[in-house]
């Protein structure tokens, strides 16, 4: 039941993000005096609508996006109403048009940053740089399974106890458990360890490092590695919480890291498309892209496990990704329209500087073949990703 609730809440979060995206376009356009004729969430047949002033607000049947209809968005827009022609989008200065077109992505960025701040003061931000656990023995194993099937217990036989800190292996200092494990894995047979025990001076013990299959230690492969049978202490916290004031700086830093990671993920996106075919075939590929369907499933898992920090993190990451993706200079994305309007502004500035009048608006009919090609690619990749998320979704559970 909690899983279903998480899926529904995440889907609602996506819907709210879409609504805010289109609201960003609408309110910025209205602020500049442009005429917004329609504001709808969804596509297809209209479920209901209401008119407030000059704008019709409504909800359509297919919950896959939304739109904000601003008069005169392109030269192809028919403007029979004189008021539409007077307040048409293309009549306003270039910088105002760019602001309106960017407002959707800027809204996504604002939502993502707000969610990060909420995480910082409530569930905590993910600890992106956890410190390796100290080289302290948490537990001593009574049996290490060696290749011949028998058991050995080197640490127990050498007298190691929980809470012992290992300072050096074969006279080489170790500062954390990762360094300890690496040093032990490379050894075999009698090995000298420097130990610090509570209330005692450091002392030396000799321990007979045994050889085990790497798979016995949770690794991959069957190569032989050294082991002594000690467990590390519990890792540091998964998330870190902050006060309302400290959270501001942490939010800025964490958001900057997420922006960089999101941009890198977007750059690597084409190389990860083949992994979707692997996932459709039934392979476990957690590195492959996910759609809003897959993200909602992960959100449901997060809610089911009580990992609300991960739920909010996913929603924030999704908003940042959509915001950056939407600014790509490709039609029909907002970034493509921004590129067209910036081109018009630069072209007209050059014409005015050389004593010529402004040129005509860009002829979108010439850009339609490219727009259709980009749209077909986007739809194809989206359908492939949704199919993978339905057949073999990425889960937080085994």
Phi, psi and omega in degrees: 000319179295325178298313180298318178299318179297318179298315181296315180297320180293319178298321177296319177300320177296316179299319178296320179298318178297315180299319180291324176303308181292328177295326177300315176298314186295309185291324177292322178295315179297323181297327179273353179097007176288157182265116177261114185273322182217147173225109184230146172253126182096177179226170179090205182298144180281128176279315174198159177205158178215143180257130175235108184067232183269359186246136175262125180251140181193177180231133180252169192290320186268111184278067183229059179116206180182181179204155177234112185270104178258128182303133175073033178299325176223169179292346179280346183288122178284134184232075180289332182280127179303325179292325176298316181295321182292324185249026181294146182307315187289350179276348184271159181303153183303318184296326178289321177297319180295320178299314181297317181291330180276345188299327179297311179294321178299325177294318176300318179298317180297317179297316180299317181293320177298318179297321178296318178297317178300319177298316185300324184263354183238278183282338183099150176273144177304137178280095185286339181233063180293140178282140177301144179299149180296158180282061182243138180283122177270320179210153179249125183285142177268352182201121170249122183282119180261168187305329181279002176094351180274174181250145171225157181218073185301315183295318178296315182294331180276355177088016178291147181232157172303143181085355174292135175258127179267118185268330183204151175237119182053046178068010177255117182300144174233135185255345179209174186290330178298316178294323178297311181299317179297319180293319181292319182299332182272000184253166175203138179083193183303126183223139181272131176239139175261122188244141171242116180249143182308128177082003181232161173285155176305140180220164184255139171231152174254131183231138182271094182294124181262162180257129178228164174289141181300331179295334178292338181260012179087007179267187180255156178084179182234021179291153181277132178225159180282148178207151178235347177088049174233149180253148179283163173290168180298140179294167179292175183297143178290324181233158179234126180261153182223159175287166183304325181280310180300330183295335181297307180296319179296325178296316180298314181296314182293320178297320178300317178297318180293323177299315180296313180296322179293318178297320178293319178296321179294322178293326181273354186306312181301327182287344182264356181299318178303332180294337177295322178295322177297319182291323176297326178284355176107001180281153178272105182233080181294348180271000182277159180295157176233151176266184176295334177293311179296322179295323179293323177296316178298322176297322177295318177298317180300317179294321181296325179272355183076014180271069184292337175298321180288325176302310180292323179299315178300315182295320177295316181297321179297317179296317179295319180297312181297320180298315179290315181301319183292344179268001176299137184285058181228130172286143011266016179292160177302325179299326176293318177294323177298316180299318180297315182290324176294320177300314179300316181298315180294317179299315181292325177297319179294319180296318180293323180295335180258015175079018180251155179286167177299146177281171179288160176302152179301136180278103183292340180297329178287339180266354184298318179303316179294321179298315179297320180297315179296318180298319180296319178296314180299315180296318180298314180294321179297315179295322178296317181292317179296319178300315179297321181289335178277316184286313183218074184293150173284128183237156174279344180260160179301000000 
